[in-house]
Amino acid sequence: MGLVVRDDGWRLPDWLWERIGPLLPAPPAHPLGCHRPRVADRDAMDAILLVLRTGMQWNALNATGICSSSSAHRRFQEWEQAGVFHEVWRQGLLEYDEVVGIDWEWLAADGAMTKAPLGGVKTGPNPTDRAKGGRNVRFSARREGCRSGWHTTAPTATTQSCSP
């Protein structure tokens, strides 16, 4: 028994499910012809929307009891590749345009492609190198033909003879 045992406001209402259900593709045939029964499409959609609305991790679905995280994620990938979510979005926009109206002549987008104006020392080191100390083998100077500068007694599989 999971944490979600009744409609708590996160589940799809019936009127919306009636519109989304027909957009779903037919389930793929199992290669062996027999398997465990598939999770109900509505339960999978409830689980997917719970993850998308809350930002919770997929694996946290196991504790909710709606359906397993692997089933929900697999179904999400199937439906995303089939264009289900794009079609739901498109139909939602068209209906909103009919009811309220979208001014398609005036649209704006916002974004930034510059460095943070208040960045600098306060932001910390670059996340790729994290200002790590010590020797980086890729950039260390070669001394006497050795990559690391240390002498070995016998060549290894990855180095040539480094003995003087």
Backbone as CSV, one residue per row, in Angstrom:
resi,resn,N_x,N_y,N_z,CA_x,CA_y,CA_z,C_x,C_y,C_z
1,MET,0.849,-1.184,0.000,0.000,0.000,0.000,0.884,1.233,0.000
2,GLY,0.618,2.135,-0.907,1.424,3.335,-1.012,0.840,4.490,-0.227
3,LEU,1.424,5.622,-0.423,1.000,6.817,0.282,-0.260,7.438,-0.315
4,VAL,-0.454,7.284,-1.610,-1.594,7.892,-2.282,-2.705,6.846,-2.364
5,VAL,-3.780,7.039,-1.600,-4.858,6.056,-1.572,-6.182,6.622,-2.075
6,ARG,-6.248,7.893,-2.340,-7.486,8.494,-2.833,-7.112,9.676,-3.722
7,ASP,-8.100,10.255,-4.341,-7.851,11.420,-5.182,-7.462,12.589,-4.287
8,ASP,-6.238,13.016,-4.445,-5.722,14.094,-3.608,-5.522,15.392,-4.387
9,GLY,-6.123,15.485,-5.553,-5.994,16.693,-6.350,-4.866,16.635,-7.369
10,TRP,-4.035,15.600,-7.309,-2.935,15.475,-8.253,-3.296,14.596,-9.435
11,ARG,-4.409,13.915,-9.335,-4.788,12.993,-10.406,-5.586,13.723,-11.485
12,LEU,-5.578,13.150,-12.689,-6.304,13.759,-13.798,-7.802,13.707,-13.550
13,PRO,-8.502,14.793,-13.805,-9.964,14.718,-13.721,-10.510,13.900,-14.898
14,ASP,-11.701,13.369,-14.727,-12.302,12.511,-15.757,-12.437,13.224,-17.097
15,TRP,-12.851,14.495,-17.074,-13.065,15.197,-18.335,-11.757,15.345,-19.122
16,LEU,-10.644,15.504,-18.433,-9.360,15.635,-19.123,-8.880,14.274,-19.623
17,TRP,-9.086,13.237,-18.827,-8.676,11.911,-19.259,-9.448,11.476,-20.506
18,GLU,-10.713,11.866,-20.605,-11.508,11.534,-21.788,-10.930,12.151,-23.054
19,ARG,-10.212,13.246,-22.898,-9.599,13.893,-24.062,-8.197,13.368,-24.346
20,ILE,-7.468,12.945,-23.285,-6.096,12.461,-23.468,-6.080,10.991,-23.880
21,GLY,-6.993,10.187,-23.336,-7.021,8.751,-23.617,-6.951,8.393,-25.093
22,PRO,-7.759,9.025,-25.959,-7.709,8.679,-27.383,-6.394,9.052,-28.079
23,LEU,-5.606,9.911,-27.473,-4.340,10.307,-28.094,-3.227,9.288,-27.870
24,LEU,-3.436,8.372,-26.931,-2.392,7.415,-26.586,-2.274,6.335,-27.653
25,PRO,-1.045,5.953,-27.987,-0.868,4.888,-28.985,-1.236,3.530,-28.399
26,ALA,-1.473,2.583,-29.276,-1.769,1.217,-28.840,-0.530,0.636,-28.161
27,PRO,-0.723,-0.172,-27.135,0.443,-0.746,-26.459,1.224,-1.666,-27.393
28,PRO,2.547,-1.647,-27.277,3.339,-2.533,-28.142,3.134,-3.995,-27.753
29,ALA,3.236,-4.857,-28.735,3.094,-6.287,-28.470,4.346,-6.794,-27.772
30,HIS,4.152,-7.683,-26.831,5.290,-8.264,-26.122,5.936,-9.302,-27.028
31,PRO,7.281,-9.351,-27.111,7.927,-10.279,-28.048,7.634,-11.759,-27.746
32,LEU,7.376,-12.075,-26.492,7.091,-13.472,-26.140,5.598,-13.758,-26.091
33,GLY,4.794,-12.727,-26.170,3.351,-12.893,-26.161,2.742,-12.999,-24.777
34,CYS,3.557,-13.161,-23.761,3.028,-13.266,-22.410,3.909,-12.433,-21.476
35,HIS,3.284,-11.769,-20.580,4.010,-10.981,-19.599,3.036,-10.548,-18.525
36,ARG,3.564,-9.847,-17.542,2.680,-9.298,-16.523,1.775,-8.267,-17.163
37,PRO,0.563,-8.124,-16.666,-0.336,-7.126,-17.245,0.262,-5.726,-17.135
38,ARG,0.037,-4.948,-18.166,0.526,-3.581,-18.199,-0.205,-2.734,-17.172
39,VAL,0.504,-1.758,-16.619,-0.115,-0.793,-15.705,-1.150,-0.009,-16.509
40,ALA,-2.261,0.289,-15.896,-3.310,1.052,-16.581,-2.753,2.387,-17.068
41,ASP,-3.168,2.777,-18.275,-2.668,4.022,-18.865,-2.950,5.223,-17.969
42,ARG,-4.104,5.247,-17.368,-4.458,6.393,-16.526,-3.567,6.466,-15.296
43,ASP,-3.260,5.323,-14.690,-2.346,5.325,-13.547,-0.959,5.791,-13.964
44,ALA,-0.513,5.339,-15.127,0.803,5.764,-15.618,0.818,7.275,-15.876
45,MET,-0.257,7.800,-16.463,-0.320,9.241,-16.719,-0.368,10.019,-15.411
46,ASP,-1.118,9.531,-14.436,-1.140,10.190,-13.123,0.259,10.241,-12.514
47,ALA,0.986,9.143,-12.621,2.344,9.093,-12.067,3.276,10.043,-12.811
48,ILE,3.179,10.065,-14.134,4.024,10.949,-14.940,3.758,12.409,-14.589
49,LEU,2.493,12.772,-14.516,2.164,14.166,-14.209,2.548,14.540,-12.782
50,LEU,2.501,13.588,-11.863,2.955,13.851,-10.501,4.438,14.192,-10.496
51,VAL,5.229,13.434,-11.247,6.667,13.707,-11.335,6.911,15.069,-11.991
52,LEU,6.191,15.350,-13.074,6.409,16.605,-13.791,5.942,17.819,-12.988
53,ARG,4.873,17.677,-12.234,4.361,18.804,-11.447,5.217,19.098,-10.227
54,THR,5.670,18.052,-9.552,6.377,18.251,-8.285,7.880,18.318,-8.441
55,GLY,8.409,17.765,-9.518,9.855,17.713,-9.681,10.489,16.581,-8.885
56,MET,9.663,15.678,-8.366,10.206,14.561,-7.596,10.966,13.615,-8.506
57,GLN,11.815,12.789,-7.940,12.571,11.825,-8.718,11.660,10.679,-9.136
58,TRP,11.986,10.076,-10.279,11.183,8.964,-10.771,11.125,7.844,-9.737
59,ASN,12.251,7.547,-9.100,12.285,6.434,-8.143,11.411,6.680,-6.926
60,ALA,11.059,7.924,-6.644,10.190,8.219,-5.505,8.756,7.753,-5.764
61,LEU,8.418,7.454,-7.008,7.071,6.972,-7.325,6.771,5.640,-6.661
62,ASN,7.794,4.853,-6.421,7.575,3.537,-5.815,6.875,3.660,-4.467
63,ALA,7.138,4.729,-3.727,6.537,4.904,-2.409,5.099,5.403,-2.483
64,THR,4.685,5.945,-3.619,3.339,6.500,-3.721,2.281,5.437,-3.951
65,GLY,2.650,4.333,-4.571,1.687,3.279,-4.850,0.869,3.512,-6.105
66,ILE,1.113,4.589,-6.825,0.374,4.828,-8.076,0.787,3.789,-9.103
67,CYS,2.072,3.709,-9.367,2.653,2.650,-10.184,4.161,2.701,-9.978
68,SER,4.864,1.711,-10.471,6.307,1.668,-10.252,6.999,2.754,-11.077
69,SER,8.152,3.155,-10.610,8.897,4.198,-11.311,9.331,3.725,-12.691
70,SER,9.716,2.456,-12.809,10.166,1.962,-14.107,9.010,1.925,-15.113
71,SER,7.825,1.541,-14.672,6.668,1.526,-15.576,6.312,2.932,-16.025
72,ALA,6.299,3.871,-15.082,5.944,5.249,-15.426,6.976,5.855,-16.372
73,HIS,8.261,5.626,-16.109,9.293,6.218,-16.965,9.280,5.584,-18.350
74,ARG,9.081,4.277,-18.400,9.000,3.596,-19.696,7.826,4.143,-20.505
75,ARG,6.672,4.300,-19.863,5.487,4.823,-20.546,5.716,6.278,-20.975
76,PHE,6.379,7.062,-20.112,6.697,8.450,-20.468,7.530,8.482,-21.751
77,GLN,8.542,7.630,-21.837,9.381,7.607,-23.035,8.587,7.175,-24.261
78,GLU,7.732,6.161,-24.112,6.905,5.709,-25.240,6.015,6.837,-25.740
79,TRP,5.336,7.488,-24.814,4.379,8.523,-25.202,5.072,9.781,-25.700
80,GLU,6.226,10.083,-25.165,6.955,11.262,-25.643,7.407,11.034,-27.079
81,GLN,7.912,9.839,-27.363,8.345,9.530,-28.730,7.174,9.482,-29.697
82,ALA,5.998,9.123,-29.203,4.807,9.081,-30.057,4.183,10.460,-30.239
83,GLY,4.672,11.468,-29.525,4.169,12.828,-29.677,2.908,13.126,-28.887
84,VAL,2.590,12.307,-27.893,1.364,12.489,-27.113,1.379,13.827,-26.379
85,PHE,2.476,14.140,-25.700,2.525,15.359,-24.895,2.512,16.614,-25.771
86,HIS,3.134,16.506,-26.934,3.100,17.625,-27.872,1.674,17.875,-28.356
87,GLU,0.955,16.800,-28.632,-0.421,16.937,-29.104,-1.344,17.471,-28.012
88,VAL,-1.139,17.029,-26.770,-1.930,17.562,-25.656,-1.685,19.063,-25.534
89,TRP,-0.427,19.466,-25.634,-0.073,20.891,-25.553,-0.716,21.671,-26.701
90,ARG,-0.635,21.118,-27.922,-1.197,21.791,-29.099,-2.704,21.962,-28.958
91,GLN,-3.399,20.899,-28.559,-4.846,20.989,-28.411,-5.241,21.947,-27.283
92,GLY,-4.444,21.957,-26.229,-4.709,22.896,-25.141,-4.578,24.339,-25.588
93,LEU,-3.547,24.625,-26.380,-3.372,25.986,-26.904,-4.521,26.379,-27.836
94,LEU,-4.929,25.453,-28.691,-6.018,25.770,-29.613,-7.316,26.036,-28.867
95,GLU,-7.588,25.237,-27.836,-8.810,25.459,-27.070,-8.740,26.771,-26.291
96,TYR,-7.589,27.060,-25.721,-7.425,28.327,-25.000,-7.616,29.497,-25.959
97,ASP,-7.108,29.348,-27.173,-7.264,30.407,-28.167,-8.736,30.615,-28.508
98,GLU,-9.528,29.534,-28.572,-10.961,29.658,-28.851,-11.705,30.323,-27.697
99,VAL,-11.377,29.929,-26.470,-12.125,30.396,-25.301,-11.697,31.797,-24.884
100,VAL,-10.399,31.992,-24.718,-9.888,33.269,-24.207,-9.301,34.117,-25.322
101,GLY,-8.537,33.483,-26.168,-7.900,34.187,-27.266,-6.426,34.433,-26.989
102,ILE,-5.596,34.082,-27.953,-4.160,34.336,-27.871,-3.828,35.375,-28.930
103,ASP,-3.164,36.416,-28.529,-2.750,37.456,-29.479,-1.484,36.975,-30.167
104,TRP,-1.662,36.278,-31.294,-0.527,35.695,-32.007,0.351,36.754,-32.657
105,GLU,-0.140,37.976,-32.760,0.643,39.050,-33.378,1.719,39.580,-32.443
106,TRP,1.495,39.451,-31.138,2.454,39.989,-30.184,2.880,38.896,-29.215
107,LEU,4.064,38.384,-29.411,4.620,37.370,-28.536,6.010,37.818,-28.122
108,ALA,6.452,37.417,-26.961,7.779,37.778,-26.484,8.464,36.561,-25.892
109,ALA,9.763,36.534,-26.007,10.571,35.485,-25.387,11.685,36.164,-24.614
110,ASP,12.107,35.549,-23.553,13.140,36.135,-22.723,14.240,35.111,-22.511
111,GLY,15.453,35.583,-22.457,16.585,34.703,-22.220,17.843,35.518,-22.055
112,ALA,18.895,34.878,-21.613,20.171,35.563,-21.421,21.295,34.642,-21.863
113,MET,22.246,35.200,-22.569,23.402,34.436,-23.029,24.690,35.135,-22.613
114,THR,24.710,35.704,-21.439,25.891,36.418,-20.965,26.296,35.877,-19.610
115,LYS,27.449,36.335,-19.143,27.898,35.950,-17.814,27.047,36.653,-16.773
116,ALA,26.962,36.065,-15.603,26.201,36.670,-14.521,26.859,37.986,-14.113
117,PRO,26.080,39.076,-14.044,26.680,40.378,-13.739,27.277,40.452,-12.340
118,LEU,26.756,39.678,-11.408,27.273,39.719,-10.042,28.141,38.501,-9.758
119,GLY,28.624,37.848,-10.793,29.445,36.656,-10.611,30.835,37.024,-10.130
120,GLY,31.760,36.152,-10.348,33.127,36.420,-9.929,33.543,35.511,-8.801
121,VAL,34.260,36.076,-7.840,34.800,35.288,-6.742,33.696,34.634,-5.931
122,LYS,32.562,35.305,-5.788,31.478,34.768,-4.970,30.868,33.502,-5.570
123,THR,30.952,33.334,-6.880,30.329,32.173,-7.505,31.150,30.907,-7.334
124,GLY,32.396,31.013,-6.977,33.214,29.831,-6.755,33.975,29.424,-8.001
125,PRO,34.716,28.338,-7.895,35.548,27.914,-9.014,34.722,27.335,-10.152
126,ASN,35.364,27.241,-11.289,34.765,26.650,-12.465,34.371,25.210,-12.133
127,PRO,33.144,24.784,-12.426,32.726,23.431,-12.051,33.455,22.325,-12.806
128,THR,34.105,22.646,-13.929,34.784,21.584,-14.666,36.120,21.225,-14.051
129,ASP,36.815,22.190,-13.476,38.087,21.838,-12.847,38.054,22.034,-11.332
130,ARG,37.063,22.763,-10.836,36.872,23.007,-9.410,38.143,23.485,-8.714
131,ALA,39.049,24.096,-9.480,40.293,24.658,-8.944,41.037,23.639,-8.093
132,LYS,41.069,22.419,-8.580,41.736,21.359,-7.828,43.235,21.579,-7.852
133,GLY,43.864,21.344,-6.721,45.313,21.424,-6.663,45.923,20.109,-7.109
134,GLY,47.216,20.068,-7.143,47.890,18.835,-7.519,48.220,18.797,-8.988
135,ARG,48.757,17.680,-9.404,49.261,17.532,-10.754,48.180,16.934,-11.658
136,ASN,47.981,17.533,-12.774,47.085,16.994,-13.779,47.949,16.313,-14.825
137,VAL,47.836,15.019,-14.956,48.715,14.263,-15.835,48.584,14.722,-17.279
138,ARG,47.383,15.120,-17.676,47.202,15.523,-19.073,47.998,16.764,-19.420
139,PHE,48.209,17.638,-18.450,48.875,18.901,-18.742,50.248,19.020,-18.090
140,SER,50.742,17.963,-17.491,52.041,18.065,-16.843,53.140,18.091,-17.890
141,ALA,54.194,18.808,-17.570,55.320,18.907,-18.496,56.076,17.587,-18.509
142,ARG,56.553,17.209,-19.675,57.321,15.977,-19.759,58.767,16.263,-19.373
143,ARG,59.304,15.395,-18.592,60.686,15.546,-18.199,61.411,14.264,-18.589
144,GLU,62.404,14.408,-19.419,63.205,13.285,-19.890,62.334,12.239,-20.580
145,GLY,61.356,12.679,-21.349,60.554,11.752,-22.129,59.439,11.073,-21.377
146,CYS,59.308,11.309,-20.089,58.243,10.690,-19.308,57.070,11.633,-19.188
147,ARG,55.885,11.116,-19.292,54.693,11.938,-19.144,54.608,12.498,-17.729
148,SER,54.819,11.679,-16.706,54.650,12.140,-15.341,55.929,12.710,-14.756
149,GLY,57.040,12.486,-15.405,58.296,12.981,-14.867,58.944,11.996,-13.919
150,TRP,58.276,10.899,-13.629,58.839,9.892,-12.736,59.445,8.778,-13.575
151,HIS,60.525,8.213,-13.081,61.196,7.145,-13.812,60.637,5.801,-13.389
152,THR,60.446,4.920,-14.344,59.994,3.574,-14.027,61.095,2.595,-14.372
153,THR,61.056,1.452,-13.778,62.087,0.455,-14.049,61.756,-0.373,-15.269
154,ALA,60.475,-0.486,-15.614,60.094,-1.265,-16.781,58.944,-0.554,-17.476
155,PRO,58.884,-0.643,-18.805,57.768,-0.010,-19.498,56.456,-0.700,-19.147
156,THR,55.375,0.080,-19.108,54.057,-0.466,-18.841,53.266,-0.512,-20.134
157,ALA,52.036,-0.975,-20.022,51.201,-1.096,-21.213,50.833,0.253,-21.788
158,THR,50.823,1.289,-20.958,50.395,2.586,-21.451,51.523,3.568,-21.689
159,THR,52.735,3.240,-21.288,53.846,4.172,-21.482,54.962,3.512,-22.249
160,GLN,55.749,4.318,-22.854,56.973,3.831,-23.447,58.043,3.812,-22.361
161,SER,59.143,3.309,-22.654,60.206,3.237,-21.647,60.552,4.633,-21.175
162,CYS,60.485,4.855,-19.879,60.775,6.159,-19.304,62.118,6.157,-18.584
163,SER,62.855,5.071,-18.658,64.138,5.018,-17.978,65.150,5.872,-18.728
164,PRO,66.038,6.551,-17.996,67.016,7.419,-18.682,68.005,6.625,-19.495
